[in-house]
Amino acid sequence: ALNLAPQPGETDDFSPQTHLEVLRAHAPDLSVDVVLADDGVVDDPAALDKAVQEIGGRLVLADVAADDGSARHEPARLAQAFDKIFTD
């Protein structure tokens, strides 16, 4: 599951796809099956999907953010998204 917001001092100004590209640059053999991202924070789903495919995965977009506006995942929504990923 991707972070909902950048980590201050670490990933400032990183888009979700930039985050994956940096991970891939540091771990060239990295591969994943699935990347889960909140559909409300992904500005460019096509670019993110391309970055996910480049590391061998598939992109799943779901509403997993907490309703309070914080950069936290809502546990029940996250669990539901993971359940769907693991059962599909």
C-alpha positions, 0 to 999 in steps of 0.5 A: 500500500502506498503512503497517502502523503509524502514523508517530510524530508524523505519523499517531499514532492514525490508522486506515487510513480516517482516513489516507485521509480526511486525504489526500482533504481535502488533495488533493480531486482524489485518486483511486486504483485500488486500496488494498492493506492488510494484513488483520491491521492493519485493524480495520474493513474496512467503514469502510476499504472505504467510504473507499477507494470515496470516492476511486474505488478498490477495497480489497484485503486481503492478508497482507503484513506481515513475520512478525517483528512489525515494522511492515514489509512482507514483500517476497515477500508484497507482490510477490505481492499486487501481482502479483495486483492487476495481473493481475486 
